């Protein structure tokens, strides 16, 4: 069996628990839809007991990655392994829970009936009362699905993901479209699952959500992982700095300095967004002795995340990688 | 070194044993029961599925023709029980399978189910069983009306045989519904079913006995599956044309296989596709 496994490219291992075992893995996975390359040679692993957030803008390939993990699609190239098997097989999926984006759920069934049916698919489901308690559905378990609010509906879908007592859960944008209060409530429930030792892969396009929940974050853009690490590592990497100064250099020269993300000219001053301030300052001072009025400040979180994911428009050329 | 350990640990996770037969059976049962509840509570479906054939039967079979009229010697209200019974099971089957499938497939619910370990066949079987329950309800309503208000005389074996033929004969239309459900969007399914269902019923002689229709249509009817089911049903009440029952069954079986083939193409097309 070992001999038949394809050789795995080492994933940059800057994770919080390097000793943890891999429970789900995409190896050199590509997925194309006609002309569109949704995933390009994606390599990444989910480790037992962690909450990994797959963070990226819309269209980055998050949902495609989740669907591959659930066996809902086949790869164009590469392998998907979940708990040692191929999720195409229903037997592997008895240990997987899934929450997908769904436009319409049968509305006339009651919450407890939905849970009853989904529980029956799994060999060792949680007792219904427990599922209801974890997802916070006690008050609404006898209501038809169609009468629920947006947040309540998401919690029912969350209950369907966890009712089979799976080892690993894939949550595809669980809080999209929810108000702040409903989002925080769902976060609480997701944390309860982590506390029970479940492994969770969650996709989101909110940096705040990844920061609040995840042990580890993988930033995906245009079908590639462009950064990976703990939330604080990602923040350190994505945060970057902003340098403002007046200089005689032309904008092209400044843009060509290594470590420069973006340059804007604001009257006679440049606004330079950089990953790290010091190397750029060094180059700046070396090339222009007249540079003046230097200010260095931190860039905002969201803004910096955008900088990480924005500096490309998904061309077919391989991307500038944020990995160093 | 971490990779070496992770390779081994990835594979050592043993799979759960195969599902015992009893549990599989219980999934099928639950799936069908909840599918039935879903549809029963959806009044737009449950009332119209039973209401339309019943209403037509009352209008054409009971009100317009009285108790004395006859077609080729067969009591009119009895004749129309067979044809409106065919009309009713056809509607229950087409709407029961196609409308639900098209909407659940197009709006993401089927994917949620497919991501679970649900046996895929249970999903389709549930739609067919649910449709059959509604078909039974339609046929029994027609019997009740005909016998109480229409002066219809049917012996118990005739009732059982007619019901049996109509319910078994609903399967081709369940298959047709699955095919339509796989090739229609969530909003287009219902209009498309109506576009197929109503002309097909009329031309097969389900609304008025074929003898009232022009010869061209009478010949054309032989090409339509509902005509063959209606002839089998009429045979029970002694009003069928003198044609071989086997021919009718063969046409229905052939039609079922074609529809299942089309549905299978749709199923496979869906498997390799994403919805946004």
HADDOCK unambig.tbl for C-alpha pairs under 7 A between the chains (distance, minus, plus):
assign (segid A and resid 10 and name CA) (segid B and resid 3 and name CA) 6.72 0.50 0.50
assign (segid A and resid 21 and name CA) (segid B and resid 6 and name CA) 5.35 0.50 0.50
assign (segid A and resid 21 and name CA) (segid B and resid 9 and name CA) 6.23 0.50 0.50
assign (segid A and resid 22 and name CA) (segid B and resid 6 and name CA) 5.44 0.50 0.50
assign (segid A and resid 22 and name CA) (segid B and resid 9 and name CA) 6.97 0.50 0.50
assign (segid A and resid 22 and name CA) (segid B and resid 10 and name CA) 5.86 0.50 0.50
assign (segid A and resid 23 and name CA) (segid B and resid 10 and name CA) 5.84 0.50 0.50
assign (segid A and resid 70 and name CA) (segid B and resid 115 and name CA) 5.70 0.50 0.50
assign (segid A and resid 72 and name CA) (segid B and resid 115 and name CA) 6.57 0.50 0.50
assign (segid A and resid 73 and name CA) (segid B and resid 271 and name CA) 6.77 0.50 0.50
assign (segid A and resid 73 and name CA) (segid B and resid 272 and name CA) 5.81 0.50 0.50
assign (segid A and resid 73 and name CA) (segid B and resid 273 and name CA) 6.99 0.50 0.50
assign (segid A and resid 74 and name CA) (segid B and resid 272 and name CA) 6.86 0.50 0.50
assign (segid A and resid 83 and name CA) (segid B and resid 10 and name CA) 6.09 0.50 0.50
assign (segid A and resid 83 and name CA) (segid B and resid 13 and name CA) 5.90 0.50 0.50
assign (segid A and resid 84 and name CA) (segid B and resid 10 and name CA) 4.82 0.50 0.50
assign (segid A and resid 84 and name CA) (segid B and resid 11 and name CA) 4.27 0.50 0.50
assign (segid A and resid 84 and name CA) (segid B and resid 12 and name CA) 6.82 0.50 0.50
assign (segid A and resid 84 and name CA) (segid B and resid 13 and name CA) 5.86 0.50 0.50
assign (segid A and resid 90 and name CA) (segid B and resid 117 and name CA) 4.73 0.50 0.50
assign (segid A and resid 91 and name CA) (segid B and resid 15 and name CA) 6.85 0.50 0.50
assign (segid A and resid 91 and name CA) (segid B and resid 16 and name CA) 6.56 0.50 0.50
assign (segid A and resid 91 and name CA) (segid B and resid 117 and name CA) 6.76 0.50 0.50
assign (segid A and resid 92 and name CA) (segid B and resid 15 and name CA) 6.61 0.50 0.50
assign (segid A and resid 93 and name CA) (segid B and resid 116 and name CA) 6.12 0.50 0.50
assign (segid A and resid 93 and name CA) (segid B and resid 117 and name CA) 5.29 0.50 0.50
assign (segid A and resid 94 and name CA) (segid B and resid 117 and name CA) 5.37 0.50 0.50
assign (segid A and resid 98 and name CA) (segid B and resid 115 and name CA) 6.57 0.50 0.50
assign (segid A and resid 100 and name CA) (segid B and resid 112 and name CA) 6.35 0.50 0.50
assign (segid A and resid 102 and name CA) (segid B and resid 107 and name CA) 6.27 0.50 0.50
assign (segid A and resid 102 and name CA) (segid B and resid 108 and name CA) 4.67 0.50 0.50
assign (segid A and resid 102 and name CA) (segid B and resid 109 and name CA) 6.02 0.50 0.50
assign (segid A and resid 103 and name CA) (segid B and resid 107 and name CA) 5.00 0.50 0.50
assign (segid A and resid 103 and name CA) (segid B and resid 108 and name CA) 6.01 0.50 0.50
assign (segid A and resid 104 and name CA) (segid B and resid 107 and name CA) 5.57 0.50 0.50
assign (segid A and resid 104 and name CA) (segid B and resid 108 and name CA) 6.83 0.50 0.50
assign (segid A and resid 104 and name CA) (segid B and resid 109 and name CA) 6.45 0.50 0.50
assign (segid A and resid 105 and name CA) (segid B and resid 109 and name CA) 5.81 0.50 0.50
assign (segid A and resid 106 and name CA) (segid B and resid 38 and name CA) 6.98 0.50 0.50
assign (segid A and resid 108 and name CA) (segid B and resid 38 and name CA) 5.38 0.50 0.50
assign (segid A and resid 108 and name CA) (segid B and resid 41 and name CA) 6.08 0.50 0.50
assign (segid A and resid 108 and name CA) (segid B and resid 42 and name CA) 6.66 0.50 0.50
assign (segid A and resid 109 and name CA) (segid B and resid 38 and name CA) 5.61 0.50 0.50
assign (segid A and resid 117 and name CA) (segid B and resid 30 and name CA) 6.37 0.50 0.50
assign (segid A and resid 117 and name CA) (segid B and resid 31 and name CA) 6.82 0.50 0.50
assign (segid A and resid 120 and name CA) (segid B and resid 27 and name CA) 6.06 0.50 0.50
assign (segid A and resid 121 and name CA) (segid B and resid 27 and name CA) 6.57 0.50 0.50
assign (segid A and resid 121 and name CA) (segid B and resid 117 and name CA) 5.80 0.50 0.50
assign (segid A and resid 121 and name CA) (segid B and resid 118 and name CA) 5.24 0.50 0.50
assign (segid A and resid 122 and name CA) (segid B and resid 117 and name CA) 6.79 0.50 0.50
